Amino acid sequence: MEAELMALAGSAATTLVGLMISDSWAHTKDKLARFFARSGAEDEIAKTLDTARAELVAARETGDAPTHVPQMCSEKSTQICGLSCGNACGHADAACH
């Protein structure tokens, strides 16, 4: 099951990063912040997501997107996998093994 969760997290991260650099970002950011901030720190998570988006936009503008986008996907995949594993085992702060 771990491989399936990791594959799902990778796919979700790719979608997340794609949304960050699209016009749909403003619409989806708050919903994603609620998803990531299960403990109620939505404003902090929203700021973190905005910072990540700003990094992606800057990377795209400077031509560094081919390097930066995969790194961001990897980071977000790890976060999503941690949330998924936490849900599966009942621990909010669990990380994928």
Secondary structure, DSSP 4 states (H G I P E B T S, - for coil): -HHHHHHHHHHHHHHHHHHHTSTTHHHHHHHHHHHH-TTS-HHHHHHHHHHHHHHHHHHHHHT-HHHHHHHHHHHHHHHHHHHHHHHHHT-TT----
